[in-house]
Amino acid sequence: MSARHPARLIPVFLLVLIGVGLVQVGFLIDKTTISNITTPLKGIMKGSPYHQSSTEEAITSPHDIYKPTDWESDYFYKWGQTRAGYRWVTESRLRALAACSARGDCPANAHKIAIFATIHSHMALFDGYTGGEGTWSKGMIKSLERQGYTVLFARNNFEYVYHIYRQFPDLVKAIFVDPSGDNGQKYTDFLKKPDRLNGIPAWKFFIAYYFPNAFSSIVGNKWVLTAEPNDNNLTTYTGYEIDRSKTLKNYVPFEQRPHRVYVLAKYLHFFANHSMAAKVWDDDYYQRATDELRQRWPDFEIVGAIIDSRGEKEQKAEPWTLPPGIRNMGKLGPAEFDEALSNSRLLLGVGRPGLSPSPWRGLALGLPFLNPGDPAHKGPWQHHTVAKLGPPYSYNTQKFNYTEFVNNIAAAMETPIEPYIHPLMEAEAVDRRMHDVMTRDWRSEAAAILEERKKGNETQLFIDHPYAGGPELFEL
């Protein structure tokens, strides 16, 4: 864009609004074409050549585009065929926003935009990723959609984020990012600077990091979003919801469940001599516990759904096996996973993955968690937030202590709990936190930090971490 041609600075967004407005008063084209232009997202997506169904869905209200996506369906998952699918979804939503703006019937929060530019949110929406970061990403997106905010997607392509932002900078309230992105890009490459005043202000970027470690963006600690709260309250906890209605559909009464323990472990390397392992039990614990507890409950068993994620060549070169005493059910999908949890009496931690959503999912299904840790040496629990609940919800167990291991398993086999959802994980609580992210006066907070920093007074905590930013001066 050139300063000598001001007309070129008219945002594409406004051009679309003008076009739709002219259509509606009859200057351009007929009503059929108007309908095609203003069709909300679902109809647009169903007509896409990337979508496998040709069925058109009727849209009964212009607000349908802002209804929360049915995350239990494969609505987005079919887009993994193309790296550019996220652009089509984003631009469809922008067309729908332009249309409702012209009509004057957008939801109250529609003109506040959030952009998700993290690889895990992209994988969760477009590739079916179900790991913890994906669960968290979808939880934040669901909350924003429930409240009528416009949610856009950019994979981790910061150049595309900048493309969106430059069209309507005042509408973009928050951009959720990884520190580094596609093709070596960094979000800091697109910051507003003295020699680039049309860049994106640093205070609009939020680093999305699942774990509640105390580190900072280049602005400050509160510009780091986490999936779990931390005790020092340095970062911004957004979290995710556990859907009560959907988990209760899968609930099986305690007395109808077999005496079964489900092992929380997707991958075989959690049990191997591997850098990703954090072993907390000796390999013989599982068989010893099975032999001992079958004397009380003949149907007792320990099961899991565990795969070897290595390539075929690596598997042949160094075969790994599960410890004896664990029956492997093979890879399970989300519905099968819920069914397996619902038909167990205890979820057993093995050290990794830390802070997984699965213990919360289990509690919502009436399934306590055996939570390993090392309190004798002030070591952390596998899930420190769940650990605060204590028994009978969290059986906090000293690692490599067989007596505690088997006794806590036995306690869970005979102690029912009701389905439990932590108050912080109710939809209303998540909505309040996400609303705060979208409406808080981040600019003023950043200005106060910047003023002190210029004086040599650093008010933020910075640590040596790959995701951490250093204290820098920035443009407001």
Buried (B, 14 or more C-beta within 10 A) or exposed (E): EEEEEEEEEEEBBEEBBEBBBEBBEEEBEEEEEBEEBBBBBBBBBBBBEBBEEEEEEEBEEBBBBBBEBEBEEEBBBBBBEEEEBBBBBBBBBBBBBBBBBBEEEBBEBBBBBBBBBBBBBBBBBBBBBBBBBBBBBBBBBBBBBBBBBBBBBBBBBBEBBBBBBBBBBEBBBBBBBBBBBBEEBEBBBBBBBEEEEEBBBBBBBBBBBBBBBBBBBBBBBBBBBBBBBBEEEBBBBBBBBBBBEEBEEBBBEBEEBBBBBBBBBBBBBBBBEBEEBBBBBEBEBBBBBBEBBEEEBEEBBBBBBBBBEBEEEEEEEEEBEBBEBBEBBEEBEEEEBBBBBBBBBBBBBBBBBBBBBBBBBBBBBBBBBBBBBBEEEEEEBBBBBBBEBEBBBBBBBBBBBBEBBBBBBBBBBEBEBEBBBBEBBBBEBBBEBBBEBBEBEBEEBBEEBBEEBEEEEEEBBBEEEEBBBEBEEBBE
